[in-house]
Structures are given as C-alpha cells and as structure tokens.
Amino acid sequence: MIDTSVNNNLISNGDFSSEFENWTHFATTPAAATFSITDDADKTAAIDVQSTGEADWNVMLFSDNIKLAKDTNYVLEFDAWADEDRDILAEIQQNADPYTTYASEAVALDGNKKHVTLKFTMKNDDKPQVKFCCGKTNNPKATKIYIDNVSLKVDQNK
C-alpha cells in the first residue's frame, strides 16, 4: 500500500542523524568523491567532489524504493550549499530502465545554505529514487557539497 497521508516524510533519515542509513552514494570512474557526515550537532551529508566525471550521475547520493502513487502531488524539500559556486541536479527518477524522470531541477549552490522546494505530480505508481547528482552538471566544480533536511511529502497545498 502506498502512503499518501499528509505530513508523513517518505524519506527515512533525511536529517542524516543516523549517518548514511537508508542512503546510498557512489562516484563512478572517472569521477572521484568522498562521502561523509559532518561531526557537528546538526548532522549533514558532505560530498567532497575531487573530479566531476563525464555525467551528472557520476557522483550521486540517493535514497531508493520510495513508494509514490499515480496522480498524487508531492513536494521534495532539502537544504544544500557548497564551499564554492556550482550546481547539482535534484531528481525523482525511476531506479531501473527506462529511468523515467518524474521531477528534476538544477540547483545553483554557493556558500549560503539554500532551502529548495520541488513540486511534482507522479505519472504512475512507482518506487523511484530521490537523488542528488553532483558530477558533471551545467556548472560543475570540484568542491565540497552539503545536503541536509531532505523530506518528501504529499503536497497538501494542491
């Protein structure tokens, strides 16, 4: 059964308080990156990109198998920033071929924490990924990226 209740965060551990539990990350050659959790009180995912690779998905942080319902409106929210100006790609995408993208937004980052909101309507029942692509985007840079407070909820304002 797909949970469409309002105010229920469908992302488990979106605050990274349990390290990378329910999250997966990778850097695919020729990209290079290290992934860590900051050691301050407000745990944050830190992606230190040393080489962006050849595609946006060559460096990725994602959460998998989130059950979403057809014709339901959702809102993805998160905080993000980077040590130097660059962009990332936030996506809701099917996690198998044909990799249908349900929502996607390029997000310009700088040294200031930015709250991002991405609204979308599901085209069909699916269990897609919520992913943050940090590889070769439109404005790539080898720098450290921070992501925190990730939530995906039914959009009660639609």
N, C-alpha and C positions, 0 to 999 in steps of 0.2 A: 504494500500500500504506500502511496506517495503522500507525504505530509505536506498539506497546503495551509496549515494553521499560521496565523499571523504572529509575528514577533518571535518565531522559533528560528534560531540561527541554524541553518543547514550545514554550516562549516564547523566541523569539530576542531577545537584548539586553534581558532582564528587569532587568538592573542599570543600564541606560541609559548604559553606558560608551561606546557609540557614538551618543551623542545620542538622536535620535528614530528611528534606523534600525529598520525593521520595526514602527513605531508610527505611528498617525495621530491627530490631535487637531483639534477644532473647537469653536467657540462659535457657535451659531445665534441670530440676532436674535429676540427682544430681549435675549438673554443677551450678556454680554461677558466675555472672559477672555484672558489671555496665557499662553503655554506656554513654559517654558524648562527648561534643565538647570542644576542648581547647579554652581558652579565649584570646589567643594571636591574633595578626593581621592575621596570616595565619591559619585559622580555620582548625582543623584536627579532625577526629574521633578517640576517645580514648576508648579502650576496656580494662577495668580493670578486668582481669580474676582472681577470687579468688579460683575457683575449676574447673578443666577441664572437669569433667564429664566422660562418658564412650565411647563417639564417637566424631569424629572431628566436627560434625554438632551440638553438644550440646551447643556450643557458636557460634553464627553466626550474621554477618552483611551482608545484601543483598539488592539489587535493583531488582525489579520484572518487568515482562512483557515488555521486550526489544525486539522489532521485529527484527529478523535476517533472512536473506534469504539463501536458499539452494545454495550450491556450491559457496558461496561468502567467500572470505578470510577476516578475521578480526584480529585486534590487540587490546588486552587489556593491558593497562599500568596503573601503580599506584606506589605510594611511600609508603613504610612501614618500620617500625622499632619497637623495643621493649626495655623495660628497662633492661631485661635480655635475654640471648640467648634462643631461642625457634623457632619453625617453625609454619607456618599457611598453610592452603590449600586454594588456589585461584581457583575458578571453574566457568565455564559456564555450567549450568545444567538446564534441563527441570524442571519446577516447579510443576509437577504433576506426578503421577505414569505413566510410569515406571522410572521416574527420570533419563533419559538418560543424561550422561555427555558428553558434546561436547569438553571441554578442561579442564585440571586440572594440577596444578603444586604446589608441596610442595615448600615453600619459607622459607629458613633459615634466621632468623632475629637476629640482635644484636642491640647495642646502636647507630649504624650509619644508617642514612636514606639510604635506598636502592631503586633504581628505577628498577621496574620489568616490563618486556615485555613478553607477552604470545600471540603467534600467533596460529590461528586455522582456519579451514575451516568448515563451517556449513554443516551438513549432510542432513538437511531438513529445510523447513520454520518452524519457531517456535518463541515463545515468552519466552525465558528462563530467569533464574535468573543469575545475576553476584553476586557471594557470596564469602565471606571470612570466612572460618571455623577456629575457634580459640579454639576449645575444645581439646579433647584428640587426638593429632596428633602423628606422629612418634617421635617427640621431644617436648612433651608438658611441659609447665611450667606455674604456676600461677604467672603472671606478667602483666604489662600494655603494650598493643599493640597499635600502632598508624598507621592509614591508611589515605592517602590523595591523591589528584590529580588523581582520578580514571577517566579513559577515555576508551571508546570502540569505535573504528572507523573501517571503511573499510580499509583494508591494501592496500595502493597504491603501495607498492613495490612488489606485486605479479603479 
